[in-house]
Amino acid sequence: MTKSIFYHAGCPVCISAEHDIINLIGADNVELVHIGEDRKRIAEAELAGVKSVPALLTPNKNVLHLNFGASIADVKG
Amino acid sequence: MTKSIFYHAGCPVCISAEHDIINLIGADNVELVHIGEDRKRIAEAELAGVKSVPALLTPNKNVLHLNFGASIADVKG
């Protein structure tokens, strides 16, 4: 894995953070995953340690939780 | 301002996030400010919107609060 993965749920906080992350590290270096729409990836995000979105999974598999938007529990509904 | 500023307080969560940010955006693109030691910069951080550390102030002046480490109130003591 060389790209980071940005997990989000389409909330305003998520979109704002997404723009910041793309500006900082470049669109080519990050995969954007909307777990509200692409629900089969929720389990993957949880397994990676994502507790809330937006969150950035770095290439070395650390999770950076950004400005709290929504908990995974809330996204699962 | 072209660099981001990473505000932290030396806590383990801060140091871990610092390594991640440096890996992601490069050491040349971020100024590291330890507001626990460089206390005169606490006011600057607060004014920029930093509520907790570690936090990254982006070049366009958005604040990304990362994995919660310590509130500014706690750093001020």
Backbone of each chain as nested JSON, in Angstrom:
{
  "chains": [
    {"id": "A", "residues": [
      {"number": 1, "name": "MET", "atoms": {"N": [0.853, -1.197, 0.0], "CA": [0.0, 0.0, 0.0], "C": [0.888, 1.247, 0.0]}},
      {"number": 2, "name": "THR", "atoms": {"N": [0.759, 2.052, -1.02], "CA": [1.554, 3.279, -1.043], "C": [0.691, 4.519, -0.896]}},
      {"number": 3, "name": "LYS", "atoms": {"N": [-0.581, 4.396, -1.237], "CA": [-1.486, 5.536, -1.08], "C": [-2.054, 5.565, 0.328]}},
      {"number": 4, "name": "SER", "atoms": {"N": [-2.394, 6.781, 0.758], "CA": [-3.219, 6.899, 1.945], "C": [-4.67, 6.663, 1.532]}},
      {"number": 5, "name": "ILE", "atoms": {"N": [-5.512, 6.349, 2.488], "CA": [-6.949, 6.222, 2.227], "C": [-7.693, 7.205, 3.127]}},
      {"number": 6, "name": "PHE", "atoms": {"N": [-8.508, 8.038, 2.511], "CA": [-9.313, 8.997, 3.265], "C": [-10.732, 8.455, 3.345]}},
      {"number": 7, "name": "TYR", "atoms": {"N": [-11.158, 8.083, 4.55], "CA": [-12.512, 7.585, 4.772], "C": [-13.397, 8.741, 5.203]}},
      {"number": 8, "name": "HIS", "atoms": {"N": [-14.547, 8.87, 4.573], "CA": [-15.447, 9.953, 4.953], "C": [-16.883, 9.508, 4.736]}},
      {"number": 9, "name": "ALA", "atoms": {"N": [-17.814, 10.383, 5.132], "CA": [-19.225, 10.043, 4.996], "C": [-20.008, 11.178, 4.343]}},
      {"number": 10, "name": "GLY", "atoms": {"N": [-19.283, 12.05, 3.651], "CA": [-19.962, 13.088, 2.893], "C": [-20.449, 14.281, 3.711]}},
      {"number": 11, "name": "CYS", "atoms": {"N": [-20.158, 14.278, 5.002], "CA": [-20.608, 15.392, 5.842], "C": [-19.764, 16.642, 5.547]}},
      {"number": 12, "name": "PRO", "atoms": {"N": [-20.277, 17.813, 5.914], "CA": [-19.528, 19.043, 5.642], "C": [-18.115, 19.032, 6.24]}},
      {"number": 13, "name": "VAL", "atoms": {"N": [-17.991, 18.51, 7.458], "CA": [-16.665, 18.421, 8.077], "C": [-15.756, 17.533, 7.232]}},
      {"number": 14, "name": "CYS", "atoms": {"N": [-16.345, 16.437, 6.709], "CA": [-15.569, 15.503, 5.875], "C": [-15.083, 16.181, 4.598]}},
      {"number": 15, "name": "ILE", "atoms": {"N": [-15.966, 16.886, 3.941], "CA": [-15.629, 17.504, 2.657], "C": [-14.552, 18.561, 2.833]}},
      {"number": 16, "name": "SER", "atoms": {"N": [-14.692, 19.345, 3.906], "CA": [-13.681, 20.361, 4.193], "C": [-12.323, 19.714, 4.432]}},
      {"number": 17, "name": "ALA", "atoms": {"N": [-12.307, 18.663, 5.231], "CA": [-11.043, 17.974, 5.521], "C": [-10.482, 17.323, 4.261]}},
      {"number": 18, "name": "GLU", "atoms": {"N": [-11.38, 16.807, 3.416], "CA": [-10.937, 16.179, 2.164], "C": [-10.181, 17.18, 1.303]}},
      {"number": 19, "name": "HIS", "atoms": {"N": [-10.718, 18.39, 1.199], "CA": [-10.032, 19.42, 0.411], "C": [-8.657, 19.733, 1.004]}},
      {"number": 20, "name": "ASP", "atoms": {"N": [-8.61, 19.815, 2.333], "CA": [-7.327, 20.121, 2.977], "C": [-6.307, 19.022, 2.716]}},
      {"number": 21, "name": "ILE", "atoms": {"N": [-6.754, 17.776, 2.844], "CA": [-5.831, 16.652, 2.658], "C": [-5.332, 16.597, 1.207]}},
      {"number": 22, "name": "ILE", "atoms": {"N": [-6.238, 16.827, 0.261], "CA": [-5.821, 16.811, -1.149], "C": [-4.828, 17.932, -1.424]}},
      {"number": 23, "name": "ASN", "atoms": {"N": [-5.082, 19.097, -0.853], "CA": [-4.141, 20.201, -1.018], "C": [-2.779, 19.875, -0.42]}},
      {"number": 24, "name": "LEU", "atoms": {"N": [-2.789, 19.16, 0.702], "CA": [-1.543, 18.9, 1.421], "C": [-0.725, 17.782, 0.799]}},
      {"number": 25, "name": "ILE", "atoms": {"N": [-1.378, 16.697, 0.437], "CA": [-0.592, 15.536, 0.003], "C": [-0.795, 15.191, -1.468]}},
      {"number": 26, "name": "GLY", "atoms": {"N": [-1.781, 15.852, -2.115], "CA": [-1.981, 15.638, -3.541], "C": [-3.018, 14.564, -3.816]}},
      {"number": 27, "name": "ALA", "atoms": {"N": [-3.882, 14.831, -4.781], "CA": [-4.983, 13.91, -5.1], "C": [-4.469, 12.535, -5.53]}},
      {"number": 28, "name": "ASP", "atoms": {"N": [-3.277, 12.494, -6.136], "CA": [-2.742, 11.216, -6.609], "C": [-2.283, 10.313, -5.473]}},
      {"number": 29, "name": "ASN", "atoms": {"N": [-2.131, 10.904, -4.287], "CA": [-1.574, 10.134, -3.17], "C": [-2.619, 9.653, -2.181]}},
      {"number": 30, "name": "VAL", "atoms": {"N": [-3.881, 9.865, -2.526], "CA": [-4.907, 9.462, -1.579], "C": [-6.127, 8.9, -2.3]}},
      {"number": 31, "name": "GLU", "atoms": {"N": [-6.619, 7.793, -1.784], "CA": [-7.86, 7.201, -2.281], "C": [-8.996, 7.713, -1.402]}},
      {"number": 32, "name": "LEU", "atoms": {"N": [-10.068, 8.176, -2.015], "CA": [-11.206, 8.707, -1.27], "C": [-12.283, 7.636, -1.183]}},
      {"number": 33, "name": "VAL", "atoms": {"N": [-12.704, 7.304, 0.019], "CA": [-13.719, 6.273, 0.204], "C": [-14.877, 6.859, 1.008]}},
      {"number": 34, "name": "HIS", "atoms": {"N": [-16.035, 6.912, 0.401], "CA": [-17.263, 7.408, 1.039], "C": [-17.977, 6.207, 1.646]}},
      {"number": 35, "name": "ILE", "atoms": {"N": [-17.784, 5.991, 2.945], "CA": [-18.342, 4.784, 3.557], "C": [-19.848, 4.899, 3.796]}},
      {"number": 36, "name": "GLY", "atoms": {"N": [-20.395, 6.087, 3.591], "CA": [-21.843, 6.214, 3.655], "C": [-22.485, 5.596, 2.416]}},
      {"number": 37, "name": "GLU", "atoms": {"N": [-21.787, 5.723, 1.27], "CA": [-22.295, 5.17, 0.01], "C": [-21.721, 3.785, -0.26]}},
      {"number": 38, "name": "ASP", "atoms": {"N": [-20.421, 3.643, 0.014], "CA": [-19.729, 2.382, -0.276], "C": [-19.67, 1.572, 1.02]}},
      {"number": 39, "name": "ARG", "atoms": {"N": [-20.849, 1.088, 1.429], "CA": [-20.992, 0.552, 2.787], "C": [-20.22, -0.736, 3.016]}},
      {"number": 40, "name": "LYS", "atoms": {"N": [-19.869, -1.429, 1.962], "CA": [-19.126, -2.672, 2.167], "C": [-17.706, -2.387, 2.664]}},
      {"number": 41, "name": "ARG", "atoms": {"N": [-17.298, -1.125, 2.592], "CA": [-15.954, -0.806, 3.074], "C": [-15.939, -0.341, 4.53]}},
      {"number": 42, "name": "ILE", "atoms": {"N": [-17.101, -0.295, 5.169], "CA": [-17.151, 0.082, 6.586], "C": [-16.344, -0.898, 7.434]}},
      {"number": 43, "name": "ALA", "atoms": {"N": [-16.519, -2.187, 7.155], "CA": [-15.818, -3.207, 7.945], "C": [-14.303, -3.057, 7.793]}},
      {"number": 44, "name": "GLU", "atoms": {"N": [-13.883, -2.789, 6.553], "CA": [-12.455, -2.568, 6.284], "C": [-11.931, -1.382, 7.1]}},
      {"number": 45, "name": "ALA", "atoms": {"N": [-12.713, -0.318, 7.133], "CA": [-12.299, 0.882, 7.873], "C": [-12.192, 0.571, 9.362]}},
      {"number": 46, "name": "GLU", "atoms": {"N": [-13.184, -0.132, 9.881], "CA": [-13.16, -0.481, 11.303], "C": [-11.947, -1.338, 11.632]}},
      {"number": 47, "name": "LEU", "atoms": {"N": [-11.672, -2.286, 10.749], "CA": [-10.538, -3.188, 10.972], "C": [-9.225, -2.41, 10.985]}},
      {"number": 48, "name": "ALA", "atoms": {"N": [-9.172, -1.348, 10.199], "CA": [-7.962, -0.528, 10.131], "C": [-7.824, 0.376, 11.353]}},
      {"number": 49, "name": "GLY", "atoms": {"N": [-8.888, 0.44, 12.163], "CA": [-8.798, 1.256, 13.373], "C": [-9.536, 2.574, 13.292]}},
      {"number": 50, "name": "VAL", "atoms": {"N": [-10.331, 2.757, 12.241], "CA": [-11.073, 4.001, 12.072], "C": [-12.249, 4.018, 13.051]}},
      {"number": 51, "name": "LYS", "atoms": {"N": [-12.291, 5.03, 13.899], "CA": [-13.35, 5.151, 14.915], "C": [-14.373, 6.202, 14.518]}},
      {"number": 52, "name": "SER", "atoms": {"N": [-13.946, 7.168, 13.733], "CA": [-14.832, 8.246, 13.296], "C": [-14.337, 8.728, 11.945]}},
      {"number": 53, "name": "VAL", "atoms": {"N": [-15.213, 9.414, 11.243], "CA": [-14.813, 10.021, 9.976], "C": [-14.976, 11.531, 10.086]}},
      {"number": 54, "name": "PRO", "atoms": {"N": [-14.193, 12.305, 9.361], "CA": [-13.165, 11.858, 8.431], "C": [-11.925, 11.311, 9.131]}},
      {"number": 55, "name": "ALA", "atoms": {"N": [-11.284, 10.356, 8.468], "CA": [-10.047, 9.783, 8.986], "C": [-9.133, 9.446, 7.818]}},
      {"number": 56, "name": "LEU", "atoms": {"N": [-7.852, 9.576, 8.061], "CA": [-6.864, 9.259, 7.039], "C": [-6.041, 8.067, 7.497]}},
      {"number": 57, "name": "LEU", "atoms": {"N": [-6.075, 7.012, 6.71], "CA": [-5.223, 5.844, 6.966], "C": [-3.938, 6.059, 6.181]}},
      {"number": 58, "name": "THR", "atoms": {"N": [-2.827, 6.16, 6.881], "CA": [-1.565, 6.468, 6.209], "C": [-0.975, 5.206, 5.601]}},
      {"number": 59, "name": "PRO", "atoms": {"N": [0.006, 5.367, 4.694], "CA": [0.613, 4.185, 4.068], "C": [1.218, 3.218, 5.081]}},
      {"number": 60, "name": "ASN", "atoms": {"N": [1.662, 3.726, 6.223], "CA": [2.199, 2.813, 7.242], "C": [1.136, 2.38, 8.247]}},
      {"number": 61, "name": "LYS", "atoms": {"N": [-0.121, 2.539, 7.835], "CA": [-1.268, 1.964, 8.545], "C": [-1.604, 2.625, 9.881]}},
      {"number": 62, "name": "ASN", "atoms": {"N": [-1.134, 3.837, 10.067], "CA": [-1.636, 4.603, 11.204], "C": [-2.914, 5.302, 10.793]}},
      {"number": 63, "name": "VAL", "atoms": {"N": [-3.792, 5.512, 11.736], "CA": [-5.029, 6.236, 11.467], "C": [-4.94, 7.62, 12.093]}},
      {"number": 64, "name": "LEU", "atoms": {"N": [-5.151, 8.632, 11.274], "CA": [-5.264, 10.001, 11.77], "C": [-6.735, 10.387, 11.723]}},
      {"number": 65, "name": "HIS", "atoms": {"N": [-7.343, 10.499, 12.884], "CA": [-8.723, 10.976, 12.93], "C": [-8.686, 12.495, 12.859]}},
      {"number": 66, "name": "LEU", "atoms": {"N": [-9.437, 13.046, 11.924], "CA": [-9.444, 14.5, 11.74], "C": [-10.704, 15.079, 12.365]}},
      {"number": 67, "name": "ASN", "atoms": {"N": [-10.704, 16.409, 12.451], "CA": [-11.865, 17.147, 12.999], "C": [-13.117, 16.278, 13.056]}},
      {"number": 68, "name": "PHE", "atoms": {"N": [-13.547, 15.961, 14.241], "CA": [-14.616, 14.973, 14.402], "C": [-15.857, 15.32, 13.582]}},
      {"number": 69, "name": "GLY", "atoms": {"N": [-16.274, 14.393, 12.729], "CA": [-17.471, 14.597, 11.933], "C": [-18.579, 13.662, 12.386]}},
      {"number": 70, "name": "ALA", "atoms": {"N": [-18.336, 12.358, 12.264], "CA": [-19.362, 11.38, 12.627], "C": [-18.676, 10.1, 13.07]}},
      {"number": 71, "name": "SER", "atoms": {"N": [-19.246, 9.453, 14.061], "CA": [-18.707, 8.173, 14.503], "C": [-19.088, 7.088, 13.512]}},
      {"number": 72, "name": "ILE", "atoms": {"N": [-18.299, 6.039, 13.48], "CA": [-18.619, 4.909, 12.607], "C": [-19.979, 4.344, 12.983]}},
      {"number": 73, "name": "ALA", "atoms": {"N": [-20.279, 4.318, 14.273], "CA": [-21.579, 3.807, 14.719], "C": [-22.719, 4.597, 14.079]}},
      {"number": 74, "name": "ASP", "atoms": {"N": [-22.536, 5.909, 13.985], "CA": [-23.587, 6.737, 13.385], "C": [-23.71, 6.47, 11.885]}},
      {"number": 75, "name": "VAL", "atoms": {"N": [-22.576, 6.236, 11.248], "CA": [-22.618, 5.967, 9.799], "C": [-23.323, 4.629, 9.529]}},
      {"number": 76, "name": "LYS", "atoms": {"N": [-23.059, 3.665, 10.42], "CA": [-23.702, 2.36, 10.26], "C": [-25.218, 2.464, 10.467]}},
      {"number": 77, "name": "GLY", "atoms": {"N": [-25.63, 3.38, 11.321], "CA": [-27.052, 3.691, 11.52], "C": [-27.823, 2.566, 12.196]}}
    ]},
    {"id": "B", "residues": [
      {"number": 1, "name": "MET", "atoms": {"N": [1.985, 32.86, 3.887], "CA": [2.288, 31.615, 4.581], "C": [2.172, 30.452, 3.602]}},
      {"number": 2, "name": "THR", "atoms": {"N": [3.232, 29.723, 3.395], "CA": [3.172, 28.586, 2.486], "C": [3.337, 27.266, 3.229]}},
      {"number": 3, "name": "LYS", "atoms": {"N": [3.94, 27.315, 4.413], "CA": [4.105, 26.106, 5.2], "C": [2.877, 25.867, 6.054]}},
      {"number": 4, "name": "SER", "atoms": {"N": [2.64, 24.609, 6.342], "CA": [1.693, 24.28, 7.396], "C": [2.405, 24.432, 8.733]}},
      {"number": 5, "name": "ILE", "atoms": {"N": [1.631, 24.552, 9.793], "CA": [2.204, 24.583, 11.143], "C": [1.591, 23.451, 11.952]}},
      {"number": 6, "name": "PHE", "atoms": {"N": [2.448, 22.63, 12.526], "CA": [1.985, 21.523, 13.37], "C": [2.182, 21.924, 14.818]}},
      {"number": 7, "name": "TYR", "atoms": {"N": [1.07, 22.127, 15.532], "CA": [1.131, 22.478, 16.945], "C": [1.016, 21.203, 17.767]}},
      {"number": 8, "name": "HIS", "atoms": {"N": [1.893, 21.039, 18.729], "CA": [1.818, 19.858, 19.571], "C": [2.315, 20.195, 20.969]}},
      {"number": 9, "name": "ALA", "atoms": {"N": [2.22, 19.204, 21.848], "CA": [2.639, 19.426, 23.228], "C": [3.542, 18.309, 23.729]}},
      {"number": 10, "name": "GLY", "atoms": {"N": [4.139, 17.596, 22.795], "CA": [5.119, 16.585, 23.177], "C": [4.54, 15.284, 23.684]}},
      {"number": 11, "name": "CYS", "atoms": {"N": [3.22, 15.161, 23.683], "CA": [2.598, 13.931, 24.184], "C": [2.802, 12.8, 23.172]}},
      {"number": 12, "name": "PRO", "atoms": {"N": [2.671, 11.556, 23.616], "CA": [2.867, 10.432, 22.691], "C": [1.966, 10.505, 21.464]}},
      {"number": 13, "name": "VAL", "atoms": {"N": [0.698, 10.885, 21.665], "CA": [-0.209, 11.024, 20.523], "C": [0.326, 12.074, 19.556]}},
      {"number": 14, "name": "CYS", "atoms": {"N": [0.871, 13.164, 20.133], "CA": [1.417, 14.245, 19.298], "C": [2.598, 13.762, 18.459]}},
      {"number": 15, "name": "ILE", "atoms": {"N": [3.502, 13.043, 19.112], "CA": [4.729, 12.605, 18.443], "C": [4.399, 11.63, 17.316]}},
      {"number": 16, "name": "SER", "atoms": {"N": [3.467, 10.738, 17.592], "CA": [3.041, 9.789, 16.575], "C": [2.439, 10.513, 15.373]}},
      {"number": 17, "name": "ALA", "atoms": {"N": [1.566, 11.469, 15.644], "CA": [0.944, 12.229, 14.561], "C": [1.977, 13.061, 13.814]}},
      {"number": 18, "name": "GLU", "atoms": {"N": [2.965, 13.587, 14.553], "CA": [4.02, 14.38, 13.92], "C": [4.77, 13.545, 12.883]}},
      {"number": 19, "name": "HIS", "atoms": {"N": [5.099, 12.32, 13.263], "CA": [5.792, 11.444, 12.314], "C": [4.932, 11.189, 11.073]}},
      {"number": 20, "name": "ASP", "atoms": {"N": [3.641, 10.966, 11.305], "CA": [2.746, 10.705, 10.175], "C": [2.678, 11.911, 9.245]}},
      {"number": 21, "name": "ILE", "atoms": {"N": [2.543, 13.092, 9.827], "CA": [2.417, 14.306, 9.013], "C": [3.703, 14.557, 8.223]}},
      {"number": 22, "name": "ILE", "atoms": {"N": [4.84, 14.353, 8.863], "CA": [6.118, 14.562, 8.166], "C": [6.259, 13.563, 7.016]}},
      {"number": 23, "name": "ASN", "atoms": {"N": [5.857, 12.319, 7.27], "CA": [5.904, 11.323, 6.193], "C": [4.985, 11.698, 5.04]}},
      {"number": 24, "name": "LEU", "atoms": {"N": [3.834, 12.292, 5.37], "CA": [2.823, 12.576, 4.347], "C": [3.152, 13.822, 3.544]}},
      {"number": 25, "name": "ILE", "atoms": {"N": [3.564, 14.883, 4.215], "CA": [3.707, 16.151, 3.477], "C": [5.149, 16.636, 3.395]}},
      {"number": 26, "name": "GLY", "atoms": {"N": [6.044, 15.976, 4.129], "CA": [7.458, 16.322, 4.048], "C": [7.865, 17.335, 5.11]}},
      {"number": 27, "name": "ALA", "atoms": {"N": [9.018, 17.096, 5.701], "CA": [9.506, 17.95, 6.794], "C": [9.692, 19.403, 6.354]}},
      {"number": 28, "name": "ASP", "atoms": {"N": [9.987, 19.603, 5.077], "CA": [10.221, 20.962, 4.591], "C": [8.931, 21.778, 4.494]}},
      {"number": 29, "name": "ASN", "atoms": {"N": [7.809, 21.079, 4.54], "CA": [6.535, 21.762, 4.33], "C": [5.777, 22.042, 5.611]}},
      {"number": 30, "name": "VAL", "atoms": {"N": [6.407, 21.782, 6.727], "CA": [5.686, 21.97, 7.988], "C": [6.628, 22.5, 9.072]}},
      {"number": 31, "name": "GLU", "atoms": {"N": [6.145, 23.509, 9.781], "CA": [6.86, 24.024, 10.941], "C": [6.319, 23.329, 12.18]}},
      {"number": 32, "name": "LEU", "atoms": {"N": [7.21, 22.845, 13.018], "CA": [6.786, 22.137, 14.235], "C": [6.859, 23.088, 15.415]}},
      {"number": 33, "name": "VAL", "atoms": {"N": [5.757, 23.26, 16.114], "CA": [5.723, 24.174, 17.257], "C": [5.258, 23.402, 18.491]}},
      {"number": 34, "name": "HIS", "atoms": {"N": [6.128, 23.327, 19.48], "CA": [5.817, 22.652, 20.746], "C": [5.298, 23.718, 21.7]}},
      {"number": 35, "name": "ILE", "atoms": {"N": [3.97, 23.805, 21.813], "CA": [3.4, 24.884, 22.628], "C": [3.521, 24.604, 24.129]}},
      {"number": 36, "name": "GLY", "atoms": {"N": [3.945, 23.405, 24.479], "CA": [4.227, 23.147, 25.888], "C": [5.53, 23.828, 26.305]}},
      {"number": 37, "name": "GLU", "atoms": {"N": [6.476, 23.883, 25.363], "CA": [7.771, 24.525, 25.654], "C": [7.786, 25.975, 25.175]}},
      {"number": 38, "name": "ASP", "atoms": {"N": [7.215, 26.217, 24.005], "CA": [7.237, 27.554, 23.4], "C": [5.894, 28.227, 23.71]}},
      {"number": 39, "name": "ARG", "atoms": {"N": [5.721, 28.552, 24.994], "CA": [4.396, 28.919, 25.492], "C": [3.881, 30.238, 24.937]}},
      {"number": 40, "name": "LYS", "atoms": {"N": [4.777, 31.074, 24.448], "CA": [4.308, 32.346, 23.9], "C": [3.527, 32.139, 22.603]}},
      {"number": 41, "name": "ARG", "atoms": {"N": [3.601, 30.959, 22.056], "CA": [2.852, 30.695, 20.825], "C": [1.476, 30.068, 21.087]}},
      {"number": 42, "name": "ILE", "atoms": {"N": [1.137, 29.871, 22.339], "CA": [-0.194, 29.324, 22.652], "C": [-1.285, 30.281, 22.159]}},
      {"number": 43, "name": "ALA", "atoms": {"N": [-1.098, 31.57, 22.409], "CA": [-2.113, 32.553, 22.007], "C": [-2.296, 32.546, 20.494]}},
      {"number": 44, "name": "GLU", "atoms": {"N": [-1.177, 32.435, 19.78], "CA": [-1.228, 32.37, 18.312], "C": [-2.022, 31.149, 17.854]}},
      {"number": 45, "name": "ALA", "atoms": {"N": [-1.787, 30.038, 18.515], "CA": [-2.5, 28.813, 18.148], "C": [-3.994, 28.969, 18.402]}},
      {"number": 46, "name": "GLU", "atoms": {"N": [-4.333, 29.522, 19.545], "CA": [-5.75, 29.715, 19.88], "C": [-6.415, 30.632, 18.864]}},
      {"number": 47, "name": "LEU", "atoms": {"N": [-5.717, 31.687, 18.51], "CA": [-6.26, 32.651, 17.554], "C": [-6.498, 31.989, 16.187]}},
      {"number": 48, "name": "ALA", "atoms": {"N": [-5.658, 31.031, 15.859], "CA": [-5.801, 30.332, 14.575], "C": [-6.937, 29.321, 14.608]}},
      {"number": 49, "name": "GLY", "atoms": {"N": [-7.472, 29.067, 15.819], "CA": [-8.593, 28.144, 15.916], "C": [-8.237, 26.786, 16.476]}},
      {"number": 50, "name": "VAL", "atoms": {"N": [-7.018, 26.656, 16.992], "CA": [-6.584, 25.373, 17.545], "C": [-7.258, 25.154, 18.9]}},
      {"number": 51, "name": "LYS", "atoms": {"N": [-7.994, 24.053, 19.011], "CA": [-8.717, 23.737, 20.248], "C": [-8.016, 22.648, 21.042]}},
      {"number": 52, "name": "SER", "atoms": {"N": [-7.268, 21.812, 20.341], "CA": [-6.553, 20.715, 20.989], "C": [-5.315, 20.423, 20.164]}},
      {"number": 53, "name": "VAL", "atoms": {"N": [-4.375, 19.732, 20.787], "CA": [-3.18, 19.305, 20.07], "C": [-3.126, 17.784, 20.089]}},
      {"number": 54, "name": "PRO", "atoms": {"N": [-2.527, 17.173, 19.088], "CA": [-1.9, 17.786, 17.929], "C": [-2.912, 18.363, 16.94]}},
      {"number": 55, "name": "ALA", "atoms": {"N": [-2.494, 19.452, 16.278], "CA": [-3.325, 20.056, 15.25], "C": [-2.433, 20.591, 14.143]}},
      {"number": 56, "name": "LEU", "atoms": {"N": [-2.962, 20.561, 12.936], "CA": [-2.218, 21.067, 11.787], "C": [-2.958, 22.274, 11.214]}},
      {"number": 57, "name": "LEU", "atoms": {"N": [-2.272, 23.407, 11.204], "CA": [-2.81, 24.605, 10.558], "C": [-2.325, 24.584, 9.111]}},
      {"number": 58, "name": "THR", "atoms": {"N": [-3.254, 24.501, 8.175], "CA": [-2.859, 24.379, 6.768], "C": [-2.513, 25.75, 6.2]}},
      {"number": 59, "name": "PRO", "atoms": {"N": [-1.851, 25.775, 5.037], "CA": [-1.479, 27.072, 4.442], "C": [-2.691, 27.971, 4.183]}},
      {"number": 60, "name": "ASN", "atoms": {"N": [-3.85, 27.382, 3.939], "CA": [-5.046, 28.216, 3.749], "C": [-5.815, 28.442, 5.048]}},
      {"number": 61, "name": "LYS", "atoms": {"N": [-5.119, 28.21, 6.139], "CA": [-5.585, 28.61, 7.48], "C": [-6.744, 27.785, 8.02]}},
      {"number": 62, "name": "ASN", "atoms": {"N": [-6.94, 26.606, 7.482], "CA": [-7.859, 25.673, 8.132], "C": [-7.101, 24.915, 9.211]}},
      {"number": 63, "name": "VAL", "atoms": {"N": [-7.808, 24.536, 10.243], "CA": [-7.194, 23.743, 11.303], "C": [-7.694, 22.309, 11.208]}},
      {"number": 64, "name": "LEU", "atoms": {"N": [-6.777, 21.383, 11.122], "CA": [-7.11, 19.961, 11.191], "C": [-6.685, 19.454, 12.562]}},
      {"number": 65, "name": "HIS", "atoms": {"N": [-7.668, 19.173, 13.403], "CA": [-7.356, 18.569, 14.698], "C": [-7.171, 17.081, 14.488]}},
      {"number": 66, "name": "LEU", "atoms": {"N": [-6.039, 16.569, 14.95], "CA": [-5.739, 15.154, 14.753], "C": [-6.019, 14.393, 16.05]}},
      {"number": 67, "name": "ASN", "atoms": {"N": [-5.98, 13.072, 15.939], "CA": [-6.188, 12.173, 17.104], "C": [-6.025, 12.922, 18.417]}},
      {"number": 68, "name": "PHE", "atoms": {"N": [-7.094, 13.084, 19.141], "CA": [-7.089, 13.952, 20.318], "C": [-5.982, 13.592, 21.301]}},
      {"number": 69, "name": "GLY", "atoms": {"N": [-5.135, 14.566, 21.601], "CA": [-4.076, 14.351, 22.582], "C": [-4.342, 15.132, 23.849]}},
      {"number": 70, "name": "ALA", "atoms": {"N": [-4.403, 16.456, 23.739], "CA": [-4.6, 17.309, 24.905], "C": [-5.302, 18.579, 24.464]}},
      {"number": 71, "name": "SER", "atoms": {"N": [-6.191, 19.074, 25.318], "CA": [-6.849, 20.341, 25.015], "C": [-5.888, 21.488, 25.29]}},
      {"number": 72, "name": "ILE", "atoms": {"N": [-6.129, 22.593, 24.628], "CA": [-5.304, 23.78, 24.861], "C": [-5.405, 24.189, 26.332]}},
      {"number": 73, "name": "ALA", "atoms": {"N": [-6.592, 24.048, 26.897], "CA": [-6.772, 24.404, 28.316], "C": [-5.825, 23.59, 29.195]}},
      {"number": 74, "name": "ASP", "atoms": {"N": [-5.661, 22.309, 28.871], "CA": [-4.766, 21.466, 29.663], "C": [-3.307, 21.877, 29.478]}},
      {"number": 75, "name": "VAL", "atoms": {"N": [-2.958, 22.27, 28.256], "CA": [-1.572, 22.687, 28.006], "C": [-1.274, 23.979, 28.772]}},
      {"number": 76, "name": "LYS", "atoms": {"N": [-2.273, 24.861, 28.826], "CA": [-2.079, 26.113, 29.556], "C": [-1.925, 25.854, 31.056]}},
      {"number": 77, "name": "GLY", "atoms": {"N": [-2.563, 24.8, 31.54], "CA": [-2.417, 24.377, 32.93], "C": [-3.04, 25.335, 33.935]}}
    ]}
  ]
}
